[in-house]
Each structure stands twice: as C-alpha cells, then as structure tokens.
Amino acid sequence: MNTAIEKYYKVVRDGLVVQHMAPGHADQLAILQKVVFPTLSPDEWIRAEHYLHHLKLFPEGQFVVTDGDRVIGMTTTMRSNFDFTNYHHTFKETIAGGWLTNHDPQGEWLYGLDIGVHPAYRGLGLARVLYRARQDVARQLGLKGQVTVGMMSGYGKVSGQMTGEEYYKELLEGRRTDPTLTPQMKIGFEPIALIPKYVNDPGCGDYGILIKLDINKEI
C-alpha cells in the first residue's frame, strides 16, 4: 500500500466498521455480490479471486463494512483518467472482466465500480459512509474527485411503460425518484449522461447514468 495512505478503520455505529478490505474478506465479498446484485448477469459478478487481485493493484481503493466478522457492505474502486467527452463504456470492459487491470496508478479520478450493502443493513446510511471513505482517500491521493455510473434500479419495473431516456429525463426534472440514483444525487453526485447497455441487468434495463462528485464536496 502507498505509505502516504493510512489504513482506513472507522467505527460507524452499533459496532459496524468501515475499513480497507483485507484478503480474508474475499470469499464473503463474492457471496455478498450475489445478494446485493441478484439480477446482474453472473459473468459480471466480482469473484473472490478478483478481489484478491484488486488488493495487489490498488489496496487503497477497496473498502468493506463489517459487523463483527461479517462483511455487510463493500465498494470497489480504481484510479482513472476518465474522458468525459468520450464517456460511453460498459461495466465489464471497465473492470476488465473483474480483474481491475484498467486501474491507472496516475489516474486523476477515483472511479467507483460498485457499491453495495446487505439488504438487512439498508437504511442505516452505510452507502454514504462508503462514499465518504472513498472521498477521504481521493483527497489523500490528491485526486479530482469520484466518478461512477449509477444504476437506474427503479427502471426495470416501469420499462414497459416508458423508455430509459424518458425515465432519465423525469429523474433530472425531479418528477421521479430512483432507489439508487436519488440517494446518490442527494449525497452530491452530479448526473452527466445516460449510458445504454452499461451492464447486463434487467433490473435497470441495462442502463447506467454517469455521475461525478468533485473533490471539494463534503459527504
């Protein structure tokens, strides 16, 4: 690990801890992927061997939330010189099939590849805690902020009634809320563009929304 980055360990509430991922978390993380993203195509789940490889490439950017010995939240990130003028990409190609080999040690943005909390622990603000941990490390690394693609997780239920473009427009205009994007926007993420076919997931109609959070934003 970069010696400039301290090992992250913060008690959140009721014994829940947000901390840097360790090798011993990998197997639980692979199981948690399936719980958090049940409609995602299995070939896009991150596996235990992937997580172990992430630690070799960019340990500073990998976080978990634990309840005792149980992993109940996680986020995977990498550094990227993201091109906002040529933004169309897919999750699978960006994470290099799970191996994170597109990580650029000199990248100016912290790219969030996923974030998730076990359903039994939702509503406790743990996603915000993970975003805050990411922002803290981005600042320590001198980055410009966070960039990620949020899932339109509410779109699958209404996909037979409207297009993804219509859903996105209503979201931007404040006429619709989304279980994933609305909380991200409340945290401070700015919507940039709609990305069709970002993931293979009927729950969001395969859509993603490119969003960014500048480094001067407080979470």
C-alpha positions as CSV (number, residue, x, y, z in Angstrom):
1,M,0.0,0.0,0.0
2,N,1.1,3.6,-0.7
3,T,2.8,4.6,2.5
4,A,1.1,8.0,2.3
5,I,-2.3,6.4,2.9
6,E,-3.1,5.3,6.4
7,K,-5.0,2.1,6.9
8,Y,-8.7,3.1,7.0
9,Y,-10.7,2.0,10.0
10,K,-13.7,3.9,11.4
11,V,-16.4,2.7,13.7
12,V,-19.7,3.9,12.3
13,R,-22.5,2.8,14.7
14,D,-23.5,-0.2,16.8
15,G,-20.2,-1.9,16.2
16,L,-20.3,-1.5,12.4
17,V,-16.9,-0.6,11.0
18,V,-15.8,0.8,7.6
19,Q,-12.3,-0.3,6.7
20,H,-10.0,-1.2,3.9
21,M,-10.6,-4.6,2.5
22,A,-8.3,-7.4,3.6
23,P,-7.6,-10.8,1.9
24,G,-9.7,-12.6,4.4
25,H,-12.8,-10.7,3.2
26,A,-12.7,-12.0,-0.4
27,D,-14.8,-15.1,0.0
28,Q,-17.6,-13.2,1.8
29,L,-17.5,-10.4,-0.7
30,A,-18.1,-12.9,-3.5
31,I,-21.2,-14.1,-1.7
32,L,-22.3,-10.6,-1.0
33,Q,-22.1,-9.7,-4.7
34,K,-24.9,-12.2,-5.4
35,V,-27.1,-10.9,-2.6
36,V,-26.7,-7.2,-3.5
37,F,-26.9,-7.6,-7.3
38,P,-29.3,-10.6,-7.8
39,T,-30.4,-9.6,-11.3
40,L,-26.9,-8.8,-12.6
41,S,-25.6,-11.3,-15.2
42,P,-23.4,-13.9,-13.3
43,D,-20.5,-13.2,-15.6
44,E,-20.4,-9.7,-14.3
45,W,-20.2,-10.6,-10.6
46,I,-16.8,-10.0,-8.9
47,R,-15.4,-13.2,-7.6
48,A,-13.1,-14.0,-4.7
49,E,-10.0,-14.3,-6.9
50,H,-10.8,-10.9,-8.5
51,Y,-11.0,-9.2,-5.1
52,L,-7.6,-10.7,-4.2
53,H,-6.1,-9.2,-7.4
54,H,-7.6,-5.8,-6.6
55,L,-5.6,-5.8,-3.4
56,K,-2.4,-6.3,-5.4
57,L,-3.2,-3.4,-7.8
58,F,-4.9,-0.8,-5.7
59,P,-5.4,-1.7,-2.0
60,E,-6.1,1.9,-1.0
61,G,-9.3,2.0,-3.0
62,Q,-11.1,-1.2,-1.7
63,F,-13.4,-0.9,1.3
64,V,-15.8,-3.1,3.3
65,V,-18.3,-2.5,6.1
66,T,-18.2,-5.2,8.7
67,D,-20.4,-6.3,11.6
68,G,-18.0,-8.2,13.7
69,D,-16.5,-10.8,11.4
70,R,-19.3,-10.5,8.9
71,V,-18.9,-8.4,5.7
72,I,-22.1,-6.5,5.1
73,G,-21.1,-3.7,2.7
74,M,-18.4,-3.1,0.1
75,T,-17.1,-0.9,-2.7
76,T,-14.6,-1.5,-5.4
77,T,-12.7,1.4,-7.0
78,M,-9.7,2.2,-9.2
79,R,-7.9,5.3,-10.5
80,S,-8.7,6.6,-13.9
81,N,-8.0,9.5,-16.3
82,F,-11.7,9.4,-17.3
83,D,-12.6,11.1,-20.6
84,F,-15.8,12.9,-20.1
85,T,-16.0,13.8,-23.8
86,N,-16.0,10.1,-24.8
87,Y,-17.9,8.6,-21.9
88,H,-19.7,5.6,-23.4
89,H,-18.3,2.4,-21.8
90,T,-19.5,-0.8,-20.2
91,F,-19.0,-2.1,-16.7
92,K,-17.5,-5.4,-17.9
93,E,-14.9,-3.7,-20.1
94,T,-14.0,-1.1,-17.5
95,I,-13.4,-3.6,-14.7
96,A,-11.5,-5.8,-17.3
97,G,-13.7,-8.8,-16.7
98,G,-13.3,-8.4,-12.9
99,W,-9.5,-8.1,-12.8
100,L,-9.3,-4.3,-12.4
101,T,-6.3,-4.2,-14.8
102,N,-7.6,-0.8,-16.3
103,H,-6.5,0.8,-13.0
104,D,-4.2,3.7,-13.8
105,P,-1.8,4.5,-10.8
106,Q,-1.6,8.0,-12.2
107,G,-5.3,8.5,-12.8
108,E,-6.8,11.8,-11.6
109,W,-10.3,10.4,-10.7
110,L,-11.4,7.7,-8.4
111,Y,-13.7,5.5,-10.4
112,G,-16.3,3.7,-8.3
113,L,-17.0,0.3,-10.0
114,D,-19.6,-0.8,-7.5
115,I,-21.1,-0.2,-4.0
116,G,-23.5,-2.3,-2.1
117,V,-25.0,-3.0,1.3
118,H,-26.6,-6.2,2.5
119,P,-30.5,-5.8,2.4
120,A,-30.7,-6.4,6.2
121,Y,-28.5,-3.4,6.8
122,R,-30.0,-0.9,4.4
123,G,-31.5,2.3,5.7
124,L,-28.6,2.9,8.1
125,G,-26.6,5.3,5.9
126,L,-23.9,2.8,5.2
127,A,-23.7,3.7,1.5
128,R,-23.0,7.3,2.4
129,V,-20.3,6.0,4.8
130,L,-18.6,4.2,1.9
131,Y,-18.8,7.2,-0.4
132,R,-17.2,9.3,2.4
133,A,-14.4,6.7,2.8
134,R,-13.8,7.0,-1.0
135,Q,-13.8,10.8,-0.8
136,D,-11.3,10.7,2.1
137,V,-8.9,8.5,0.2
138,A,-9.3,10.5,-3.0
139,R,-8.3,13.6,-1.1
140,Q,-5.3,11.9,0.4
141,L,-4.2,10.9,-3.1
142,G,-4.8,14.4,-4.5
143,L,-7.5,13.3,-7.0
144,K,-10.1,15.5,-8.7
145,G,-13.0,13.5,-7.1
146,Q,-15.1,10.5,-7.8
147,V,-16.7,9.3,-11.0
148,T,-19.0,6.3,-11.2
149,V,-22.1,5.0,-13.1
150,G,-25.3,4.8,-11.1
151,M,-27.8,2.1,-11.9
152,M,-31.4,3.2,-12.7
153,S,-32.6,0.4,-10.4
154,G,-36.2,1.5,-10.5
155,Y,-36.5,1.5,-14.2
156,G,-37.0,-2.3,-14.7
157,K,-40.4,-2.1,-13.0
158,V,-41.6,0.6,-15.5
159,S,-39.6,-0.4,-18.6
160,G,-42.8,-1.5,-20.3
161,Q,-44.3,2.0,-19.9
162,M,-41.5,4.3,-20.9
163,T,-38.1,4.4,-22.5
164,G,-34.9,4.8,-20.5
165,E,-34.5,8.3,-21.9
166,E,-37.9,9.3,-20.6
167,Y,-37.1,7.8,-17.2
168,Y,-33.8,9.7,-17.1
169,K,-35.5,13.0,-18.1
170,E,-38.1,12.7,-15.4
171,L,-35.4,11.9,-12.9
172,L,-33.4,15.1,-13.9
173,E,-36.6,17.2,-13.7
174,G,-37.4,16.0,-10.2
175,R,-40.6,14.3,-11.4
176,R,-39.4,10.8,-10.5
177,T,-37.3,9.2,-7.8
178,D,-35.0,6.2,-8.1
179,P,-33.9,3.9,-5.3
180,T,-30.2,4.2,-6.3
181,L,-29.8,7.5,-8.2
182,T,-31.9,9.7,-6.0
183,P,-29.8,9.0,-2.9
184,Q,-26.6,9.4,-4.9
185,M,-27.8,12.8,-6.1
186,K,-28.7,13.8,-2.5
187,I,-25.1,13.0,-1.5
188,G,-23.9,15.4,-4.1
189,F,-23.3,13.4,-7.3
190,E,-24.0,15.3,-10.5
191,P,-25.6,13.5,-13.4
192,I,-23.6,13.8,-16.6
193,A,-25.1,11.4,-19.2
194,L,-27.3,8.3,-19.7
195,I,-25.3,5.2,-20.8
196,P,-27.3,2.5,-22.6
197,K,-26.1,-1.1,-22.3
198,Y,-23.7,-0.4,-19.5
199,V,-24.5,-3.6,-17.6
200,N,-26.4,-6.8,-18.4
201,D,-29.1,-6.3,-15.8
202,P,-32.8,-6.3,-16.4
203,G,-33.4,-4.6,-13.1
204,C,-32.1,-1.3,-14.6
205,G,-32.9,-2.1,-18.2
206,D,-29.1,-2.4,-18.8
207,Y,-28.9,1.4,-18.3
208,G,-26.4,3.4,-16.2
209,I,-26.1,7.1,-15.5
210,L,-22.6,8.6,-15.5
211,I,-22.3,10.8,-12.3
212,K,-19.4,12.6,-10.7
213,L,-18.6,14.1,-7.3
214,D,-15.9,16.9,-7.2
215,I,-13.3,16.6,-4.5
216,N,-14.4,19.8,-2.8
217,K,-17.8,18.3,-2.0
218,E,-18.5,17.2,1.6
219,I,-20.3,14.0,2.2
